[in-house]
Amino acid sequence: MEYKDYYKTLGVERNASADEIKKVYRKLARKYHPDVSKEANAEERFKEVQEAYEVLRDSEKRRAYDELGSNWRAGQEFRPPPGWDREVHFHSSGGAGSQFSDFFEQLFGAHGVDFGFDRAGGARRDRHSQGRKGNDREHAITISLEEAYRGGVRTIQLTMPRRDARGRVSQDTRTLNVRIPPGVSNGQRIRLGGQGDAGAGGGRAGDLYFRVSIEPHRVYRLDGRNIELDLPISPWEAALGARIEVPTPGGRAAMTVPAGSQSGARFRLKGRGLPGKEPGDFYVVLKIVNPPMEGQQVRELYRRMADAIDFDPRANLELP
């Protein structure tokens, strides 16, 4: 079994204070939380950080860990000292269960532990277990781009297996109110704590996750946290320039079209994409649209333009 160096996991010295450990843990938990992190290994790192903090946050657990592992380094093979099972007495502290490593379970019990010490200073283990945490569940949820931008609450009905105290499984239909946070992006997960499978032996329930999928929009295109819009403009607005209003999910925004603009020109409205700690941008792509050729007057205007303007749009096009 590989030894876990919890101090190295959190990046703190072995003599770090409880406040230092808490401060570092909070920083790492925010960085790697699966609901918000974009790190490739976020979920795995988050579990490692949680496990390390579970041990080091409590002075008695930390003391027991230090006594057991003071001569070991991360990656080395590790076995508990002789007599550990006879001398140590556990009691449960909330059911860590299978979310923690084999190393943690071998030392501290598969169901999570809370260490105490007897008067002689030795660790004791209470064998009254609180059970194993229930399994997490994941479902897909499809939302509109407007919901992703503004957030909201979606009422969802789910049919999920439910296990009773005797281990019998039945189908349970539940109605859940899922809060959609503003700025949620494609692939992000929304967590409902304690709404997964029931725990065994009194352990806490698992969590329920909804993986977000944003449906295509009839006007906007979504690229990560950025939003794009093809904006139709008239030939004279493109030629002469214009001050126009652009419809964005957050409301209308004024934008200047420079004189002489061409179709395909791209302009950025900073921070008007999906909101968040680092909001996306809104991109406007110009699309010149000719008016309908209705009526003799319109046709005459185009003929006059053709006669007055010496312009060949294909002058730079190399043809065989």
N, C-alpha and C positions, 0 to 999 in steps of 0.2 A: 504494500500500500504506500502511495506517495505521500510524503509529509507536506502539509500545507503551511506556508509561512504567511500568517495572517497580517503581520506587520508589513511585509513586502507587498501584499495585495493592496493595502491601503496607502502604501508609500510613506509610512511613519517610522520613527525610531522606536526601539523596544522600550525606551523610557518615556515615551510620549504621554502627555497628560490626557485625562478623560476628555477635557474640552478640546484638545487638539484632535483627538480621534473623532469626536463628534463633528467637528468642523470639516475635516477631510472627508468623512463619510458623506455628509450632506452634499458636498461639492461633487463627489464621484457619483452619488445616486442621481443627482440632477443630470449629470453628463451622460450616464448610461441608461436612464430609465427607458424601457422599450416603447413607451407611449410617445416619446418626444425625440429620442436620440436617432441620429442618422448614421452612427457608427456601425460598421459591418458586423461586429461581434458584440453589439450592445447588450442583448439579453443575457449572454453568457457572462460578460463582465459584471453586469448588474447582480447576478446571482452570486458571483464570487465576492463582490463587495458586501452584499447582504450577509453572507456567511461569516466573513471576517468580522464584521461589526457585531453580529450576534454574540460572538465570543468575547471581543475586546471591549465592548461597551460596559460590561458588568465586571466589577472588580474581582468577584469571587470566581467567575468563569475564567477571567483572564489569568488569575493566579494559578488556577489548576492547569491551564494550557501552558503557562510558562514553566511550571514544575515538570510537566510531562515532556515538553519539547525543547528545552533549553539547549540541548546538544545536537539538534538536528537542523538541517538546512533544506530549503525548498527543492523538491525533486528527488531527495533521498528516500530510500525504502524505510518505512517506519512500522514498528510494532509497539503496541502499548506495553508498558513495563509489566513484569510478572506481578501477579496479585492485584492488578488494577480492578478487575471485576469483583474481587472479594472485598476490597477496601473502600471502593467508591460507591456512593449511594446517590441516585438521581431523583430529581422530581421534575415533572414536565413544566415547560414555560410557554406553551402556546402552539405546539405542534409544528416543528419545522418540516418534518416528514421528508419525502423524497426530493424536495427542492434543494437539499444540501448534499455535499459530497460524501463518498464512502468514508473518507478520513473523519469527517465530522460525526457520522453515524457510529463508526467504530469506537470513537472516544466518548462521545457524549450521548449516545442513544439515538436510535432511528427516528424518534418522535420529538426530538428537541428536548433540551434540558435546562435546568437552572441549578447551578452548583451552590453548595453551602460547604462550610468547614466545621469540623468538630472542634472541641476545645483544645485538642492537642495539635491543631493546625492541619490535620489531614483532610483531604476531600472526602465527601460522602455522597452517595447516589441513592435517590429515592426511586424505587421501581414502579411507582404508580404512574402509569403513562396516560397522557391525555389523548392519545390516538394519532392517526395519520391524516394529514391534510388531504382533502378531496382533489380530484383531478380538475385541471382547468379546461374550459371549453372555448371554442372559437367559432364564430359565425360571420358570414359576409353581410355587409349592409351597403346598399347603394343609395347615394344621396345626390341631390342636385348641386350645381355649382353655387347657386345662391345660398343653399344651406351650409355648404362648406365655407362660404365667405362670412355669413352672418352668425352661424351657429343656430341652435334651436333644440327642440326636444322632439324626438320621434317615438311614437308608441308602437311597440312591436310585440307580436305574439309568437312564442316559441314552444315547440313540443320537444321536451328533453327527457332522457331517462332519469329516474329518481330511485335511489336505493334507500330502503328503510333500515331500521336498527337491526333487523334480522337478516339483512342482506338480500331481501327480495327486491326485484327491479320492476318498476312500473313506468308508464309514460305520464309525464306531468306537463300540462299546458299552462304556461305562465304569460302574463301580460307585463311587459317591462317598459318603463319610460327611459329611453336612452338619450342622455344629454350630449349633443353634438357641439364640441367647442369651436368657437370662431377660428377660422384659419386651418382647419383639419385638412390634410392632404391625402392624395391617393396612396394606399398601402398602409397608412397609419392605423394603429389599433386604439380603440376606445375600451377602457377597462371598467367593468362593473364588479367591484370587490365582493366576494362571498356569494356570487350568483352562479358559480359552477357546481360541480358534483359535491354532494354531502361528504364530509369526512367520515372515516371509519373510527370506531371506538371513541367517539366524542371529539375527534379532531375537527379543526375548523374547515369550512367549505372552501372549495377551490374558487377561482375567479372566472368570470365570463368576459371574453374579448370579442369585440366586433371589428373586423378588418374593413376599412373604408374603401369604397370604390365610387368615384365621382362620374356620373353619367355624362356623355357628350352633350354639349350645349349647342343650341341652334345658331348662336351668334359668336360666342367666345370660344377660344381654344386654350386649353390648359397645358402648360409646360412646366412641370415641377410646381413651384409656387408662383410662377409668372402667368399672366393672362394676356392673350393676344386677340386683337379685333381687326378685321378687314373693314376699313372705313371708306364708304363710297363718297367721292367728291365730284363736282362738276368740272368740265374742262376749264371754265373761266376761273374757278377757285384755285385750280392747280396752276394756271398761267399767271394770274394776277396776285395770288396769295389771299388768305382769308383768316378770319378769327372765327373758329367754330367750336361747338360744344360736343364733347365725346361722351357717350353713355358708358359708364363703368359700373360694376356691381355695387360700388359704394356711392353712386350718384353721378351726376354730370360734372365733367371737368372741362375747363376752357383750354384750347390749344391753338397755337398759331401755325397755319400752313404757309411755309415760305413761298414766295413767288417763284415760278419756274419749277415747281415740284413735279415729280414723275410718278407713275404707277409703280408700286413696290417700295417706295420710300418708307422707311421705318423710323418711328419716333417713340421715345420712352417717357412714360409718366412714372417717375420714381415713387416706390412705396405703395402703389395702388393695385398691386396684385393681392394674393391671399395674405391676410394679416397674420402677425405672429411676432416672435422676438426679433426675427430678421424677415420683415415682410417682403413679398415678391414685388415685381414691377409690372406695370401695365404697358403693353406695346401696341401702338397703332400702326397698321400697314395701309398706306393709301391705295385706293383703287379708283381710277378715273372712270366715270360712267358717262357715256354720251346721252344726251336727251333723245327722246323718241323723234323720229323723222316724220312728224305730222304737220302737214300744212305747207303751203308754198312759201310762206315767209321764212320758216326755219330752213328750208332747202336753199333759199336765196342767200341767207346769211352764210351758210357753209360754202356756197360758190364764191362769194365775195372774199371769204377767208382764203380759199384755195388760190384765188387770183392775186391777192395782196401779199401773201406770205410765201417766200421762197424756202420751202422746207421739204426735205426728203427723209422720212423716218427710217429708211433702209439704206442710207448712204454708207454706213459703216458695216453693213452686212456683207460678208464675203460669200459670193455665190460661185459654184463651179462653172 
